Amino acid sequence: MSEGEAGAPATGEIGGGPRWVTDGGLETDVIFNHGVELPHFAAYPLLDSPEGRALLTDYYSGYAGVASRAGASLLLETPTWRASPDWVATVGGPATDVHRVALESVVFLAALGESLLATGVLSAGRHDYDSFRVSGMIGPRGDGYVAGNPAPPDEFATYHSHQVAAFAESGAGRVAAYTLTTVSEAVGVVQAARAHGLDVAVSFTVETDGHLPDGTALGEAVATLWEQAAPDELLVNCAHPSHVARALADDDSWAARVTGLRVNASRQSHAELDAAEVLDPGDIADLVREHDALAARLPNLDVVGGCCGTDVRHVAALWGVDA
């Protein structure tokens, strides 16, 4: 398996500090910092134009620079958070876009990763693991800020299998589902990934009190997930580090299961962010302090990036390097 192969899994033991830089808040960065409208918060239509691909190239290249300066590897996650069947229909595309977009996004990022290596934007040869890998991103069936309609895991597995199957066909050996609001959907994602032979990362989001949007305590959600369908990786995203920290007690052994953080810089609640007409970029110094304090309580933290309201400046600061 070549160094930059799209399906390359993580190797080595975690626990020695984060190894993977991933990106920040793609959608909010594009909308608020670049003035580009995204229909229903969907970034995948950017793949359909030269201008959109150029914007994505510049976007991911910034994080490649962060990874190189941090001595870390780069996790390239596809711009497909809103590319599941219901959302593709809402955006106005044909059902076949689910398959097409998944394949094209992996091909695009795999080629970009190789180009970043070839041009020296992304460093190679410093690690005993790959310089980059490509991961297929899945979003929630519902909104992401609000718990959706209750459904059994099998129903979610069937729903998400459309994207998962396409990512498996593309050669991406990993899928990651972000901003999940219920354990049932997380279990369904894991089931879908297992059925297609893919490694799977699951990421819950939490409210300001450290509970999932459906009211489940984060620790309880993790325990139930592991009982029903344990993923390969567990992340928390789309919340300020202080919100995640409220879910932790000093003796919470489940914290060792958390392998990634993609946090918001803003301390606002999901409801406040959803209603906001201007971007809240937060206080970067405050973000770093809170993130460092949280990371110290997560012994197996391996992936660090950002979420809504963050850009390359925030992620660089989290890694202690210049943007």
Summary of the structure (lengths in Angstrom):
residues: 323
radius of gyration: 17.7
end to end distance: 31.0
largest distance: 51.2
contacts: 1182
relative contact order: 0.15
helix: 45%
strand: 14%
